[in-house]
Amino acid sequence: MKQALEEATTPDVTVPHPHADPHGMQDVLSQLGIKAENPATCTGRTWGGVGGAQKTIVSPADGQRIAAVAVATVADYEAVVKTAQAAFLKWRLVPAPQRGDIVRQIGLALRHHKEALGKLVSYEMGKILQEGLGEVQEMIDICDFAVGLSRQLHGFTMHSERPAHRMYDQYHPLGIVGIISAFNFPVAVWAWNAMLAAVCGDVCIWKPSEKTPLAAVAVHHLIQQVLADNDVPEGVFNLVLGGPKVGQAMSADERLPLVSATGSTRMGRAVGAAVGQRLGRALLELGGNNAIILTPQADLDMAMRAIVFGAVGTAGQRCTTTRRLIIHESIYEEVQQRLLAAYAKLPVGHPLQAGTLVGPLIDADAVLAFTNALEAVQREGATLLTGGQVLSSAELHGGHYVLPALVAAENHYPTVQAETFAPILYLLKYGGGVGEAIALQNGVKQGLSSAIFTLNLREAEAFLAAPGSDCGIANVNIGTSGAEIGGAFGGEKETGGGRESGSDAWKVYMRRQTNTVNYGTELPLAQGIKFDI
């Protein structure tokens, strides 16, 4: 293991050019309004004053300084909340289709700046350019979805047991929605929440990850003209570049009826406890330990692409990353050899370099978590099949690069049971029927995404039907990663149980009200109760 963890370089590593700004990032920053120093808060169209400390943001791709941001204080947050409260009183009275038109125009602004914003996401977070552009496309897609939704916030009509009575339910805006987003999707998950909340009549306060705040600043710059052109009240969309104290303030704040938080299970427990203590609502999207099952009936040619993308895409830093591969013993050796061949030629390097498929980890702590997990799982009895090296940071100009690892392991190993936010794929073997494989898939504390590759209809249906996969997402002949915005996104168990994005996830951003109207001349009571006075 010691040799595997020594710094190394391989022929497949793409190295940034040594001269200044080879990828045109200065032009991108200028287009998106990112300055050398950026304030800590944004309230509607007005950028607030800065407070607290400053933080320098560097790219995980090459260690270069991008820009600095001020870190908001709790006092800064308090000022934003007051502005948001005033904005909600006006915004909730705007007809939903008109709110949807604002979101439509935001979507157009994102389309216009897709390339620049996607490039910033890639450079600041480390995902390859195709994924950065894909993340911006997710924002555009959810804007389109929200526009249609703004005319479909349906309630239901029920028949009353009492004569001359009408019953129905309807939905009303909640108020201020707090959004705490993670570094791995610095803008898309905010949009999942903010665009739906906006058409529902809510206002938002966004606390992005401290590791990737510049993409959030850029997004708020992009919507400024839309808001100004439409005379949108100040405070409908709010940004706070704060640290843990601001996150704690949001979680405990009774003025925020809903807090949506994306991140680790540890973080989610803290947020959930604080929100629950005040009987608020928490929408939690937390860790995943996602598996793909390969049965003897699998189309392996199709499966390989899904496995490799799921395991190494975003350098293993997606909540839906494929972390376990559950393989039937009859095809185990073939699958292992195919994966070894694929991993041997993975292009690892700068995320903006053409041809790169695996970019850097977010920071040095992530690299340490990667190496620690590999050391631990080998002590538990696993075998490192390939990868695991930390690539020379000097050669890569200060970037945080590793070679994705394949590990032969068993499901019960403690390290396999935990989520390591890095490109480690554990190969697990099963010998019985599909029920055994499903039990292995379910045999972890997390429950986000799952998949099975099989051409056998019975196996596929067994995976989808109870008691099949216990995850919020269950796919057949599709990998664990890369969900569409049209479906509700979220998981069970330690993943948190929340649902965002499509389907009827909009309901979490509204309060439900049941109405009964008596249009008759009598007052009959329900259940036939007689109460005459």
C-alpha positions in Angstrom: 0.0 0.0 0.0 2.9 2.3 0.8 4.0 2.2 -2.8 0.5 2.7 -4.1 0.2 5.9 -2.1 3.5 7.4 -3.2 3.2 10.4 -5.5 3.4 9.4 -9.1 2.6 10.5 -12.6 1.2 8.5 -15.5 1.1 9.1 -19.3 -2.6 9.7 -19.2 -2.3 12.7 -16.9 -3.0 16.0 -18.7 -1.0 18.9 -17.4 -2.0 22.6 -17.6 0.1 24.8 -19.6 2.6 26.7 -17.5 1.9 30.2 -19.0 -0.7 32.5 -17.3 -4.5 31.9 -17.8 -4.3 29.2 -20.5 -8.0 28.6 -20.2 -9.2 32.1 -20.4 -10.6 32.3 -16.9 -10.0 36.0 -16.5 -12.4 36.7 -19.4 -14.9 34.3 -17.8 -14.7 36.1 -14.4 -15.2 39.4 -16.1 -18.2 38.2 -18.0 -19.8 37.0 -14.8 -19.0 40.0 -12.7 -16.6 38.3 -10.4 -14.2 40.8 -9.0 -10.9 40.3 -7.1 -12.8 40.9 -3.9 -16.5 40.1 -3.5 -19.0 41.1 -0.7 -20.5 38.6 1.6 -24.2 39.3 1.0 -26.6 39.9 -1.8 -30.1 41.0 -1.2 -32.3 41.2 -4.3 -30.7 43.8 -6.6 -28.6 45.5 -3.9 -25.3 44.1 -2.8 -24.8 44.6 0.9 -21.7 45.6 2.8 -19.1 43.2 3.8 -18.4 42.0 7.3 -16.2 39.5 9.1 -13.2 37.8 7.6 -12.1 37.3 4.0 -11.6 33.9 2.2 -9.4 33.3 -0.8 -10.9 30.8 -3.3 -8.3 28.7 -5.2 -9.0 26.2 -8.0 -8.5 22.5 -7.1 -7.4 22.1 -10.6 -4.1 24.0 -10.4 -4.0 25.7 -6.9 -4.3 29.2 -8.5 -6.2 32.0 -6.8 -9.5 32.8 -8.4 -10.9 35.6 -6.2 -11.6 36.5 -2.6 -15.0 36.7 -0.8 -15.9 38.3 2.4 -17.4 36.0 5.0 -20.8 37.1 6.3 -21.4 37.5 10.0 -24.6 36.6 11.8 -25.4 40.4 11.8 -25.1 40.3 8.0 -27.5 37.4 7.9 -30.0 39.2 10.2 -30.1 42.1 7.8 -30.8 39.8 4.9 -33.6 38.0 6.8 -35.4 41.3 7.5 -35.2 42.2 3.8 -36.5 38.8 2.8 -39.4 39.0 5.2 -40.5 42.3 3.6 -40.1 40.9 0.1 -42.3 37.8 0.9 -45.3 40.0 1.9 -45.2 41.4 -1.7 -44.0 38.4 -3.7 -46.7 36.0 -2.4 -49.4 38.4 -3.8 -47.9 38.2 -7.4 -50.0 35.7 -9.4 -48.1 32.4 -9.8 -48.0 32.6 -13.6 -46.3 36.0 -13.3 -43.8 34.5 -10.9 -43.2 31.8 -13.4 -42.5 34.4 -16.1 -39.7 35.8 -13.9 -38.2 32.3 -13.7 -38.6 31.9 -17.5 -36.4 35.0 -17.9 -33.9 33.7 -15.4 -33.7 30.6 -17.5 -33.0 32.7 -20.6 -30.2 34.6 -18.8 -28.6 31.2 -17.8 -28.9 30.0 -21.5 -27.1 33.1 -22.6 -24.2 32.7 -20.1 -24.2 28.9 -20.0 -20.6 28.5 -21.4 -19.0 31.0 -19.1 -20.9 29.8 -16.0 -20.2 26.2 -16.8 -16.5 27.0 -17.1 -16.5 28.7 -13.8 -18.2 25.8 -12.1 -15.6 23.5 -13.6 -12.7 25.5 -12.6 -13.9 26.4 -9.1 -15.2 22.9 -8.2 -13.0 20.7 -10.3 -15.5 18.7 -12.4 -14.7 18.4 -16.0 -16.1 21.0 -18.4 -18.8 18.7 -19.8 -20.1 18.2 -16.3 -19.9 21.9 -15.5 -22.0 22.7 -18.6 -24.3 19.9 -17.7 -24.9 21.4 -14.3 -25.9 24.8 -15.8 -28.2 22.9 -18.1 -29.8 21.4 -15.0 -30.6 24.9 -13.9 -32.1 25.8 -17.2 -34.2 22.6 -17.2 -35.5 23.3 -13.7 -36.4 26.8 -14.8 -38.4 25.4 -17.7 -40.1 22.9 -15.3 -41.0 25.6 -12.8 -42.5 27.8 -15.5 -45.0 25.1 -16.4 -45.5 24.3 -12.7 -46.5 28.0 -12.1 -49.9 27.2 -13.9 -50.3 23.8 -12.2 -50.2 24.2 -8.4 -53.2 22.0 -8.2 -55.3 21.2 -5.1 -58.1 18.6 -5.0 -61.9 18.7 -4.6 -63.6 16.1 -2.3 -67.2 15.2 -1.8 -68.6 16.2 1.5 -70.7 13.8 3.7 -72.9 16.9 4.6 -75.5 18.3 2.2 -74.8 21.7 0.6 -71.1 21.6 1.5 -68.1 21.8 -0.7 -64.6 20.5 0.3 -61.3 21.1 -1.3 -57.7 21.7 -0.5 -55.2 24.3 -1.8 -51.6 25.3 -1.3 -50.2 28.6 -0.1 -46.6 29.9 0.1 -44.5 29.0 3.1 -42.4 32.2 3.5 -38.6 32.2 3.6 -36.8 29.1 2.4 -33.3 28.6 3.6 -31.0 26.7 1.1 -27.7 25.3 2.2 -25.9 23.8 -0.8 -22.8 21.6 -1.1 -19.6 22.1 -3.1 -20.0 19.3 -5.5 -23.1 20.9 -7.2 -22.4 24.5 -6.5 -25.4 25.9 -8.4 -27.8 23.2 -9.7 -29.2 22.1 -6.4 -29.8 25.7 -5.4 -31.9 26.1 -8.6 -33.8 22.9 -7.8 -35.0 24.6 -4.7 -35.0 28.3 -5.5 -36.9 28.1 -8.8 -39.7 25.9 -7.4 -39.9 28.0 -4.3 -40.1 31.2 -6.3 -43.1 30.0 -8.4 -44.7 28.8 -5.2 -44.5 32.3 -3.8 -41.6 31.8 -1.4 -38.4 33.9 -1.1 -35.0 32.3 -0.6 -31.8 32.8 1.4 -29.0 30.8 -0.1 -25.9 29.8 1.8 -23.5 28.1 -0.7 -20.6 26.0 0.3 -17.6 27.9 1.6 -15.5 25.9 -0.9 -17.4 27.1 -4.0 -19.0 30.5 -3.4 -18.0 32.2 -6.6 -20.4 30.3 -8.8 -23.2 31.4 -6.5 -22.0 35.0 -6.8 -22.0 34.7 -10.6 -25.5 33.3 -10.6 -26.8 36.2 -8.5 -25.1 38.6 -10.9 -26.9 37.0 -13.8 -30.3 37.4 -12.4 -29.9 41.0 -11.4 -31.0 42.5 -14.7 -34.0 40.2 -14.8 -35.1 41.4 -11.4 -34.5 45.0 -12.2 -36.3 44.8 -15.6 -39.4 43.4 -13.9 -39.4 45.5 -10.7 -39.2 42.4 -8.5 -39.2 43.3 -4.8 -35.7 43.5 -3.2 -35.1 40.3 -1.2 -36.8 37.6 -3.3 -33.5 36.0 -4.1 -30.8 36.4 -1.4 -27.2 35.2 -1.0 -25.2 34.9 2.2 -21.5 33.8 1.9 -21.3 32.6 5.5 -19.6 29.9 7.5 -20.9 27.4 10.1 -22.3 30.1 12.4 -24.6 31.4 9.6 -25.7 27.8 8.8 -26.5 27.3 12.5 -28.4 30.6 12.6 -30.5 29.5 9.6 -31.3 26.1 11.1 -32.4 27.6 14.4 -34.3 30.6 12.9 -38.1 30.3 13.4 -38.6 32.8 10.6 -37.5 30.2 8.1 -40.3 27.6 7.9 -38.2 25.4 5.6 -34.5 24.7 5.5 -33.2 22.6 2.6 -29.7 21.3 3.2 -27.5 19.2 1.0 -24.3 17.7 2.4 -22.9 15.0 4.6 -25.0 12.9 7.0 -23.2 14.4 9.9 -24.2 17.9 8.7 -27.7 16.8 8.1 -28.1 15.4 11.6 -27.2 18.8 13.0 -29.5 20.7 10.7 -32.4 18.3 11.2 -32.1 18.4 15.0 -32.0 22.2 15.0 -34.9 22.6 12.7 -36.9 19.8 14.4 -36.4 21.4 17.8 -38.4 24.4 16.6 -40.9 22.2 14.7 -39.8 23.6 11.3 -39.5 21.6 8.1 -36.1 20.2 6.9 -35.5 18.9 3.4 -32.3 16.9 3.7 -30.3 15.4 0.9 -27.4 13.6 2.5 -24.9 10.8 1.9 -25.1 7.9 -0.5 -23.4 4.5 -0.7 -24.8 3.6 -4.1 -24.5 0.2 -5.7 -25.0 -1.4 -9.1 -26.0 -5.0 -9.3 -24.7 -7.1 -12.3 -26.6 -10.3 -12.8 -25.6 -13.1 -15.2 -28.2 -11.6 -17.5 -26.6 -8.2 -17.7 -25.5 -6.5 -21.0 -21.9 -5.9 -19.9 -21.1 -3.6 -22.9 -23.9 -1.3 -21.7 -23.0 -1.7 -18.1 -19.3 -0.8 -18.4 -20.0 2.8 -19.5 -22.5 3.3 -16.7 -20.2 1.8 -14.1 -17.1 3.9 -15.0 -19.0 7.2 -15.3 -20.8 6.5 -12.0 -17.6 5.6 -10.2 -15.2 8.3 -11.5 -17.4 11.1 -12.8 -16.9 14.3 -10.7 -13.9 12.3 -9.3 -16.3 10.3 -7.1 -17.7 13.4 -5.5 -21.4 13.0 -6.3 -23.9 11.9 -3.8 -25.0 9.4 -6.5 -21.5 8.1 -7.2 -21.3 4.4 -7.7 -19.4 3.1 -4.7 -20.2 -0.6 -4.7 -20.4 -3.0 -7.6 -22.3 -6.2 -6.7 -21.3 -8.9 -9.3 -22.5 -12.4 -9.8 -19.6 -14.9 -9.3 -20.1 -16.3 -12.8 -19.1 -13.0 -14.5 -16.9 -11.6 -11.7 -13.6 -12.2 -13.4 -14.7 -10.9 -16.8 -16.1 -7.7 -15.2 -12.9 -7.2 -13.2 -10.7 -7.5 -16.2 -12.9 -5.1 -18.2 -12.7 -2.6 -15.5 -8.9 -2.9 -15.1 -8.6 -2.2 -18.8 -10.9 0.8 -18.6 -9.2 2.3 -15.6 -5.7 1.9 -17.1 -6.6 4.4 -19.8 -8.7 6.9 -17.9 -7.5 10.5 -18.8 -6.9 12.2 -15.5 -6.0 15.9 -15.4 -7.1 19.5 -15.6 -10.9 19.7 -15.9 -10.8 22.3 -18.6 -8.3 20.3 -20.8 -10.0 18.7 -23.8 -10.3 14.9 -23.3 -10.1 14.8 -19.5 -12.5 12.5 -17.9 -11.4 12.7 -14.3 -10.6 16.0 -12.6 -9.2 16.8 -9.2 -10.6 16.3 -5.7 -11.9 19.4 -4.1 -9.0 19.9 -1.6 -6.2 18.3 0.4 -8.6 17.0 3.0 -10.4 15.1 0.3 -7.2 13.5 -0.8 -6.4 12.5 2.7 -9.8 10.9 3.1 -9.2 8.9 -0.1 -5.8 7.6 1.1 -7.1 6.9 4.6 -10.0 4.9 3.3 -7.8 2.8 1.1 -5.4 2.1 3.9 -8.3 1.2 6.3 -10.1 -1.1 3.9 -7.0 -3.1 3.2 -6.4 -3.6 6.9 -10.0 -4.9 7.0 -9.1 -7.6 4.4 -9.7 -5.9 1.0 -7.3 -6.0 -2.0 -6.3 -2.9 -4.0 -6.6 -3.9 -7.6 -5.5 -0.7 -9.3 -5.2 3.0 -8.7 -4.9 4.7 -5.3 -1.9 6.9 -6.2 -1.8 10.6 -5.3 -0.5 12.3 -8.3 2.4 14.8 -8.1 1.0 18.2 -7.2 4.2 19.8 -8.4 3.7 18.3 -11.8 0.0 19.4 -11.8 0.7 22.9 -10.6 -0.8 22.4 -7.1 -4.0 20.5 -8.1 -5.5 17.7 -5.9 -5.4 14.7 -8.2 -5.6 11.0 -7.5 -5.9 7.9 -9.6 -9.3 6.2 -9.2 -9.1 3.0 -7.3 -10.7 -0.4 -7.8 -10.9 -2.6 -4.6 -12.0 -6.2 -4.2 -13.8 -6.1 -0.9 -16.8 -7.5 1.1 -19.9 -5.6 2.0 -19.6 -5.9 5.7 -16.2 -4.1 5.9 -16.6 -0.9 8.0 -15.0 1.2 5.3 -17.3 -0.2 2.6 -20.2 0.6 4.8 -19.2 4.3 5.0 -19.3 6.9 2.3 -15.9 8.1 1.1 -16.3 11.1 -1.1 -13.7 10.1 -3.6 -13.2 7.7 -6.6 -13.1 4.3 -4.9 -15.2 1.5 -6.3 -15.6 -1.7 -4.2 -16.1 -4.9 -6.2 -18.4 -7.3 -4.2 -19.2 -10.9 -5.2 -22.5 -12.8 -4.8 -23.3 -16.4 -5.7 -27.0 -16.9 -5.3 -30.1 -15.3 -6.9 -31.0 -11.7 -7.3 -32.5 -11.6 -3.8 -29.0 -12.1 -2.4 -27.7 -9.2 -4.5 -30.6 -6.9 -3.4 -29.9 -7.8 0.3 -26.3 -6.7 -0.2 -27.4 -3.5 -2.0 -29.7 -2.7 0.9 -27.2 -3.7 3.6 -25.9 -0.2 4.3 -27.2 2.8 6.3 -27.6 5.0 3.2 -30.4 4.8 0.7 -30.0 7.3 -2.2 -29.5 5.7 -5.6 -29.3 2.1 -6.8 -29.3 0.2 -10.1 -29.4 -3.2 -11.6 -28.2 -4.4 -15.0 -30.2 -7.4 -16.3 -32.2 -8.4 -19.4 -34.3 -10.7 -17.2 -37.7 -9.2 -16.6 -38.3 -11.1 -13.4 -35.0 -9.8 -11.9 -35.8 -6.3 -12.9 -39.2 -6.3 -11.4 -38.0 -8.0 -8.2 -35.5 -5.1 -7.8 -38.2 -2.5 -8.3 -41.0 -4.1 -6.3 -41.2 -4.3 -2.6 -39.1 -5.7 -0.9 -36.6 -4.8 -3.6 -34.3 -1.8 -3.5 -34.8 0.4 -0.4 -33.4 3.5 -2.1 -35.2 6.7 -3.2 -33.8 6.1 -6.7 -33.9 2.6 -8.3 -32.8 2.2 -12.0 -32.8 -0.7 -14.4 -30.1 -0.8 -17.1 -29.1 2.8 -16.1 -26.3 3.7 -13.7 -26.7 5.3 -10.3 -25.6 8.8 -11.4 -27.1 11.4 -13.7 -30.8 11.9 -12.6 -33.2 13.9 -14.8 -34.9 16.9 -13.2 -38.4 15.6 -14.1 -38.3 13.0 -11.3 -38.3 13.7 -7.6 -34.7 13.4 -6.3 -33.8 12.1 -2.9 -33.2 9.0 -0.7 -34.1 7.1 2.4 -32.4 6.1 5.7 -29.3 8.2 6.4 -29.8 10.0 3.1 -32.4 12.0 4.8 -35.8 11.3 3.2 -36.1 14.6 1.3 -37.4 15.1 -2.2 -36.3 17.9 -4.6 -36.6 18.8 -8.2 -39.4 17.2 -10.3 -42.7 15.3 -9.9 -44.7 16.7 -7.0 -41.7 17.8 -4.9 -43.1 21.4 -5.2 -45.5 20.6 -2.4 -42.7 20.8 0.2 -42.3 24.5 -0.5 -46.0 25.2 0.3 -48.4 24.8 3.2 -51.5 22.7 2.6 -54.9 23.9 3.6 -58.2 22.0 3.7 -61.3 24.2 3.0 -65.0 23.4 3.6 -67.7 25.8 2.4 -71.3 25.5 3.7 -73.5 27.1 1.0 -76.8 25.8 2.5 -79.2 27.1 5.2 -78.6 24.4 7.8 -75.5 23.5 10.0 -75.2 19.7 9.9 -72.3 18.3 11.8 -69.8 15.7 10.5 -70.2 12.0 11.6 -73.9 12.8 12.2 -73.3 14.3 15.6 -76.4 16.0 17.1 -75.7 19.1 19.1 -78.8 21.2 19.4 -78.9 24.4 21.5 
